[in-house]
């Protein structure tokens, strides 16, 4: 990325749907079912990259291997620990 450009922090519904590879209608359905994390600024519905990744993780099927465990890294010694 060029040093004069800054990375976008938020995405509108159209941009979020495009990043997820779904239609805006499908995105709106997921929002209505309270499955899609988002936030509002006035009437605008917005998403961050982290919210989109959260949605993907929560809706990823892992071939019957059981639930996906998220792990954190302990900054003191870089050892992973379970949440």
Buried (B, 14 or more C-beta within 10 A) or exposed (E): EEEEEEEEEBBEBEBBBEEBEBEBEEBBEBBEEEEBBBEEEEEEBBBBBEBBEBBEEEEEEEEEEEEEEEEEEEEEEEEEEEE
